């Protein structure tokens, strides 16, 4: 049972299940698919109860595995606790100070501001309606433009904070790397996280580029965003030169 699942496919995906080719082979998706709609709503009590139950199950499995290897997870001294806390704070400082960290945070803020303005002003929406009423655009073409813009906005929105989060994980892994993965023949997790961060950056770039073609009046706002995404890509590839060679389970091993 469960042999059709691709092991670890969910570790390096973009979490966009609705657009994924491999949902039928993902264990995480199967667990989500079994939930009722209210259990997927973060504002619903059922969601938090379901999440809490999954967390409890994971903790039990963790303790069993630790016990098997003779590790007492409860036996952590105050000194060790403070040491780990200090290391974590130092890692977070280094991430924020890094160029990929700064650029991705800047992108999140600028893109978020643009999205909020776009939704609140309705200027482009009004222009489309006016062009249709004046006969400049046909009904078919107007609907096509609206659908394309909606798709671009969805892509941009989905990856808005995801890029920063994934680059942060990649940077954290690189900063704390003790060489164990390489010594034992494993791929570096930091490269895998960087790869999906770079893929998300490219998809966002393509969505903004398409928006630029659909909304020429927004040139002044969109061009700096495109330039910023290009910088993120360049710096990300510089920071993680081996990310492109990372083989993600399923995505890079099976033809889609």
C-alpha positions as a Markdown table, in Angstrom:
| # | Residue | x | y | z |
|---|---|---|---|---|
| 1 | Unk | 0.0 | 0.0 | 0.0 |
| 2 | Unk | 1.3 | 3.5 | -0.9 |
| 3 | Unk | 3.9 | 2.2 | -3.3 |
| 4 | Unk | 2.6 | 4.6 | -6.0 |
| 5 | Unk | 3.7 | 7.6 | -3.9 |
| 6 | Unk | 6.9 | 9.4 | -4.9 |
| 7 | Unk | 9.0 | 9.6 | -1.8 |
| 8 | Unk | 9.8 | 13.2 | -0.8 |
| 9 | Unk | 8.1 | 14.9 | -3.8 |
| 10 | Unk | 6.5 | 17.4 | -1.4 |
| 11 | Unk | 9.8 | 18.6 | 0.0 |
| 12 | Unk | 10.7 | 20.7 | -3.1 |
| 13 | Unk | 7.4 | 21.6 | -4.6 |
| 14 | Unk | 5.7 | 25.0 | -4.7 |
| 15 | Unk | 2.6 | 23.8 | -2.7 |
| 16 | Unk | 0.3 | 24.7 | -5.5 |
| 17 | Unk | -1.6 | 21.5 | -5.6 |
| 18 | Unk | -4.3 | 22.8 | -8.0 |
| 19 | Unk | -1.7 | 23.2 | -10.7 |
| 20 | Unk | 0.4 | 20.1 | -10.0 |
| 21 | Unk | 0.7 | 17.1 | -12.3 |
| 22 | Unk | 1.6 | 14.7 | -9.4 |
| 23 | Unk | -1.2 | 15.0 | -6.9 |
| 24 | Unk | -2.2 | 11.4 | -7.4 |
| 25 | Unk | 1.3 | 10.4 | -6.3 |
| 26 | Unk | 1.8 | 12.7 | -3.4 |
| 27 | Unk | 1.1 | 11.5 | 0.1 |
| 28 | Unk | 0.6 | 15.0 | 1.5 |
| 29 | Unk | -2.0 | 15.8 | -1.1 |
| 30 | Unk | -3.8 | 12.5 | -0.4 |
| 31 | Unk | -4.0 | 13.5 | 3.3 |
| 32 | Unk | -5.3 | 16.9 | 2.3 |
| 33 | Unk | -7.8 | 15.5 | -0.2 |
| 34 | Unk | -9.4 | 13.4 | 2.6 |
| 35 | Unk | -10.2 | 16.5 | 4.6 |
| 36 | Unk | -13.5 | 18.3 | 4.4 |
| 37 | Unk | -13.6 | 21.9 | 3.1 |
| 38 | Unk | -13.9 | 23.3 | 6.6 |
| 39 | Unk | -10.8 | 21.4 | 7.6 |
| 40 | Unk | -8.8 | 23.3 | 5.0 |
| 41 | Unk | -10.2 | 26.7 | 6.1 |
| 42 | Unk | -7.6 | 28.4 | 8.3 |
| 43 | Unk | -10.4 | 30.5 | 9.9 |
| 44 | Unk | -12.3 | 27.3 | 10.9 |
| 45 | Unk | -11.9 | 25.5 | 14.2 |
| 46 | Unk | -11.9 | 22.2 | 12.3 |
| 47 | Unk | -8.7 | 23.2 | 10.5 |
| 48 | Unk | -6.8 | 23.8 | 13.7 |
| 49 | Unk | -8.1 | 20.6 | 15.3 |
| 50 | Unk | -7.0 | 18.7 | 12.2 |
| 51 | Unk | -3.6 | 20.4 | 12.2 |
| 52 | Unk | -3.1 | 19.8 | 16.0 |
| 53 | Unk | -3.9 | 16.1 | 15.5 |
| 54 | Unk | -1.4 | 15.7 | 12.7 |
| 55 | Unk | 1.2 | 17.5 | 14.8 |
| 56 | Unk | 0.5 | 15.2 | 17.8 |
| 57 | Unk | 0.9 | 12.1 | 15.5 |
| 58 | Unk | 4.2 | 13.5 | 14.1 |
| 59 | Unk | 5.5 | 14.1 | 17.7 |
| 60 | Unk | 4.7 | 10.5 | 18.7 |
| 61 | Unk | 6.5 | 9.1 | 15.7 |
| 62 | Unk | 9.5 | 11.4 | 16.4 |
| 63 | Unk | 9.7 | 10.3 | 20.0 |
| 64 | Unk | 9.5 | 6.6 | 18.9 |
| 65 | Unk | 12.3 | 7.1 | 16.4 |
| 66 | Unk | 14.4 | 8.9 | 19.0 |
| 67 | Unk | 13.9 | 6.2 | 21.6 |
| 68 | Unk | 15.0 | 3.6 | 19.1 |
| 69 | Unk | 18.3 | 5.4 | 18.7 |
| 70 | Unk | 18.7 | 6.0 | 22.4 |
| 71 | Unk | 18.0 | 9.8 | 22.3 |
| 72 | Unk | 16.0 | 11.5 | 25.0 |
| 73 | Unk | 14.3 | 14.5 | 23.4 |
| 74 | Unk | 13.2 | 15.8 | 26.8 |
| 75 | Unk | 16.7 | 15.9 | 28.2 |
| 76 | Unk | 17.9 | 19.2 | 26.9 |
| 77 | Unk | 19.8 | 21.4 | 29.3 |
| 78 | Unk | 19.2 | 25.1 | 29.7 |
| 79 | Unk | 22.7 | 25.7 | 28.3 |
| 80 | Unk | 22.0 | 23.7 | 25.2 |
| 81 | Unk | 18.6 | 25.4 | 24.7 |
| 82 | Unk | 20.3 | 28.9 | 24.9 |
| 83 | Unk | 23.0 | 27.8 | 22.5 |
| 84 | Unk | 20.5 | 26.6 | 19.9 |
| 85 | Unk | 18.4 | 29.8 | 20.4 |
| 86 | Unk | 21.5 | 31.9 | 19.9 |
| 87 | Unk | 22.5 | 30.0 | 16.8 |
| 88 | Unk | 19.0 | 30.4 | 15.3 |
| 89 | Unk | 19.0 | 34.2 | 16.0 |
| 90 | Unk | 22.5 | 34.5 | 14.4 |
| 91 | Unk | 21.3 | 32.5 | 11.3 |
| 92 | Unk | 18.2 | 34.8 | 10.9 |
| 93 | Unk | 20.5 | 37.9 | 11.1 |
| 94 | Unk | 22.7 | 36.5 | 8.4 |
| 95 | Unk | 19.7 | 35.7 | 6.2 |
| 96 | Unk | 18.4 | 39.2 | 6.5 |
| 97 | Unk | 21.8 | 40.7 | 5.8 |
| 98 | Unk | 22.4 | 38.6 | 2.7 |
| 99 | Unk | 21.8 | 40.0 | -0.8 |
| 100 | Unk | 19.2 | 37.3 | -1.7 |
| 101 | Unk | 17.5 | 37.9 | 1.6 |
| 102 | Unk | 17.3 | 41.7 | 1.1 |
| 103 | Unk | 16.2 | 41.5 | -2.5 |
| 104 | Unk | 13.5 | 38.9 | -2.0 |
| 105 | Unk | 12.1 | 40.9 | 1.0 |
| 106 | Unk | 12.1 | 44.1 | -1.1 |
| 107 | Unk | 10.3 | 42.2 | -3.9 |
| 108 | Unk | 7.6 | 41.0 | -1.5 |
| 109 | Unk | 6.9 | 44.5 | -0.3 |
| 110 | Unk | 6.9 | 46.2 | -3.7 |
| 111 | Unk | 4.8 | 43.5 | -5.4 |
| 112 | Unk | 2.4 | 43.4 | -2.5 |
| 113 | Unk | 1.9 | 47.2 | -2.7 |
| 114 | Unk | 1.3 | 47.0 | -6.4 |
| 115 | Unk | -1.3 | 44.2 | -6.0 |
| 116 | Unk | -3.2 | 46.2 | -3.3 |
| 117 | Unk | -3.2 | 49.4 | -5.5 |
| 118 | Unk | -4.4 | 47.3 | -8.5 |
| 119 | Unk | -7.3 | 45.9 | -6.6 |
| 120 | Unk | -8.4 | 49.2 | -5.0 |
| 121 | Unk | -8.1 | 51.6 | -7.9 |
| 122 | Unk | -10.0 | 49.6 | -10.6 |
| 123 | Unk | -8.5 | 52.0 | -13.2 |
| 124 | Unk | -7.6 | 49.2 | -15.6 |
| 125 | Unk | -10.9 | 47.5 | -15.2 |
| 126 | Unk | -12.7 | 50.8 | -16.0 |
| 127 | Unk | -10.5 | 51.3 | -19.1 |
| 128 | Unk | -11.3 | 47.8 | -20.4 |
| 129 | Unk | -15.0 | 48.4 | -20.0 |
| 130 | Unk | -14.7 | 51.7 | -21.8 |
| 131 | Unk | -12.8 | 50.2 | -24.7 |
| 132 | Unk | -15.4 | 47.5 | -25.0 |
| 133 | Unk | -18.3 | 50.1 | -25.0 |
| 134 | Unk | -16.5 | 52.2 | -27.6 |
| 135 | Unk | -16.0 | 49.2 | -29.8 |
| 136 | Unk | -12.2 | 49.3 | -29.5 |
| 137 | Unk | -12.1 | 45.8 | -28.1 |
| 138 | Unk | -14.5 | 42.9 | -28.9 |
| 139 | Unk | -16.3 | 41.0 | -26.1 |
| 140 | Unk | -14.2 | 37.9 | -26.9 |
| 141 | Unk | -10.9 | 39.8 | -26.7 |
| 142 | Unk | -12.0 | 41.7 | -23.5 |
| 143 | Unk | -12.8 | 38.3 | -21.8 |
| 144 | Unk | -9.5 | 36.9 | -23.0 |
| 145 | Unk | -7.5 | 39.9 | -21.6 |
| 146 | Unk | -9.4 | 39.7 | -18.2 |
| 147 | Unk | -8.7 | 35.9 | -18.0 |
| 148 | Unk | -5.0 | 36.4 | -18.8 |
| 149 | Unk | -4.6 | 39.2 | -16.2 |
| 150 | Unk | -6.4 | 37.1 | -13.6 |
| 151 | Unk | -4.0 | 34.2 | -14.3 |
| 152 | Unk | -0.9 | 36.5 | -14.0 |
| 153 | Unk | -2.2 | 38.0 | -10.7 |
| 154 | Unk | -2.8 | 34.5 | -9.3 |
| 155 | Unk | 0.7 | 33.4 | -10.1 |
| 156 | Unk | 2.2 | 36.6 | -8.7 |
| 157 | Unk | 0.1 | 36.3 | -5.5 |
| 158 | Unk | 1.0 | 32.6 | -5.0 |
| 159 | Unk | 4.7 | 33.2 | -5.1 |
| 160 | Unk | 4.7 | 36.6 | -3.4 |
| 161 | Unk | 6.1 | 35.5 | -0.1 |
| 162 | Unk | 7.1 | 31.9 | -1.1 |
| 163 | Unk | 10.3 | 33.1 | -2.9 |
| 164 | Unk | 11.5 | 34.8 | 0.3 |
| 165 | Unk | 10.6 | 31.8 | 2.5 |
| 166 | Unk | 12.4 | 29.3 | 0.2 |
| 167 | Unk | 15.5 | 31.4 | -0.2 |
| 168 | Unk | 15.5 | 31.8 | 3.6 |
| 169 | Unk | 15.4 | 28.0 | 4.0 |
| 170 | Unk | 18.2 | 27.6 | 1.4 |
| 171 | Unk | 20.4 | 30.3 | 3.1 |
| 172 | Unk | 19.7 | 28.8 | 6.5 |
| 173 | Unk | 20.8 | 25.3 | 5.3 |
| 174 | Unk | 23.9 | 26.8 | 3.7 |
| 175 | Unk | 24.9 | 28.7 | 6.8 |
| 176 | Unk | 24.4 | 25.7 | 9.1 |
| 177 | Unk | 25.9 | 23.2 | 6.7 |
| 178 | Unk | 28.2 | 20.8 | 8.5 |
| 179 | Unk | 29.1 | 18.8 | 5.4 |
| 180 | Unk | 27.2 | 15.7 | 6.5 |
| 181 | Unk | 24.9 | 15.5 | 3.4 |
| 182 | Unk | 27.9 | 15.6 | 1.0 |
| 183 | Unk | 30.0 | 13.2 | 3.0 |
| 184 | Unk | 27.1 | 10.7 | 3.0 |
| 185 | Unk | 26.3 | 11.0 | -0.7 |
| 186 | Unk | 23.1 | 13.1 | -0.3 |
| 187 | Unk | 22.1 | 16.1 | -2.3 |
| 188 | Unk | 22.2 | 19.3 | -0.3 |
| 189 | Unk | 18.7 | 20.4 | 1.0 |
| 190 | Unk | 19.8 | 24.0 | 0.6 |
| 191 | Unk | 20.3 | 23.5 | -3.2 |
| 192 | Unk | 16.8 | 21.9 | -3.4 |
| 193 | Unk | 15.2 | 24.8 | -1.6 |
| 194 | Unk | 17.2 | 27.3 | -3.8 |
| 195 | Unk | 16.1 | 25.5 | -6.9 |
| 196 | Unk | 12.3 | 25.8 | -6.2 |
| 197 | Unk | 13.0 | 29.5 | -5.1 |
| 198 | Unk | 14.6 | 30.2 | -8.5 |
| 199 | Unk | 11.8 | 28.4 | -10.4 |
| 200 | Unk | 9.3 | 30.5 | -8.5 |
| 201 | Unk | 11.3 | 33.6 | -9.3 |
| 202 | Unk | 11.2 | 32.7 | -13.0 |
| 203 | Unk | 7.5 | 32.0 | -13.0 |
| 204 | Unk | 6.8 | 35.3 | -11.3 |
| 205 | Unk | 9.1 | 37.1 | -13.8 |
| 206 | Unk | 7.1 | 35.6 | -16.7 |
| 207 | Unk | 3.8 | 36.6 | -15.1 |
| 208 | Unk | 4.9 | 40.2 | -14.7 |
| 209 | Unk | 6.3 | 40.3 | -18.2 |
| 210 | Unk | 2.9 | 39.2 | -19.5 |
| 211 | Unk | 1.2 | 41.8 | -17.4 |
| 212 | Unk | 3.6 | 44.4 | -18.9 |
| 213 | Unk | 2.3 | 43.5 | -22.3 |
| 214 | Unk | -1.3 | 43.6 | -21.3 |
| 215 | Unk | -1.0 | 46.8 | -19.2 |
| 216 | Unk | 1.4 | 49.2 | -21.0 |
| 217 | Unk | 0.2 | 52.1 | -18.8 |
| 218 | Unk | 1.8 | 50.3 | -15.8 |
| 219 | Unk | 5.3 | 50.4 | -17.4 |
| 220 | Unk | 6.7 | 52.7 | -14.8 |
| 221 | Unk | 5.7 | 50.3 | -12.0 |
| 222 | Unk | 6.3 | 47.0 | -13.7 |
| 223 | Unk | 9.8 | 47.5 | -15.1 |
| 224 | Unk | 11.5 | 48.1 | -11.7 |
| 225 | Unk | 9.8 | 44.9 | -10.5 |
| 226 | Unk | 11.1 | 42.9 | -13.5 |
| 227 | Unk | 14.6 | 44.3 | -12.9 |
| 228 | Unk | 14.4 | 43.3 | -9.2 |
| 229 | Unk | 13.3 | 39.7 | -10.1 |
| 230 | Unk | 16.2 | 39.5 | -12.5 |
| 231 | Unk | 18.6 | 40.6 | -9.8 |
| 232 | Unk | 17.1 | 37.9 | -7.4 |
| 233 | Unk | 17.7 | 35.3 | -10.1 |
| 234 | Unk | 21.3 | 36.4 | -10.8 |
| 235 | Unk | 22.2 | 36.6 | -7.1 |
| 236 | Unk | 20.4 | 33.3 | -6.3 |
| 237 | Unk | 22.3 | 31.5 | -9.0 |
| 238 | Unk | 25.5 | 33.0 | -7.7 |
| 239 | Unk | 24.8 | 32.0 | -4.1 |
| 240 | Unk | 23.7 | 28.5 | -5.1 |
| 241 | Unk | 25.6 | 27.5 | -8.3 |
| 242 | Unk | 24.7 | 23.8 | -7.9 |
| 243 | Unk | 20.9 | 24.4 | -7.4 |
| 244 | Unk | 20.2 | 23.8 | -11.1 |
| 245 | Unk | 21.8 | 20.3 | -10.8 |
| 246 | Unk | 19.6 | 19.3 | -7.8 |
| 247 | Unk | 17.2 | 16.5 | -8.8 |
| 248 | Unk | 13.8 | 16.9 | -7.2 |
| 249 | Unk | 11.9 | 13.6 | -6.8 |
| 250 | Unk | 9.2 | 13.4 | -9.4 |
| 251 | Unk | 9.6 | 16.8 | -11.0 |
| 252 | Unk | 13.1 | 16.2 | -12.4 |
| 253 | Unk | 12.9 | 12.4 | -12.7 |
| 254 | Unk | 9.5 | 11.8 | -14.5 |
| 255 | Unk | 8.3 | 13.3 | -17.8 |
| 256 | Unk | 5.3 | 15.5 | -17.2 |
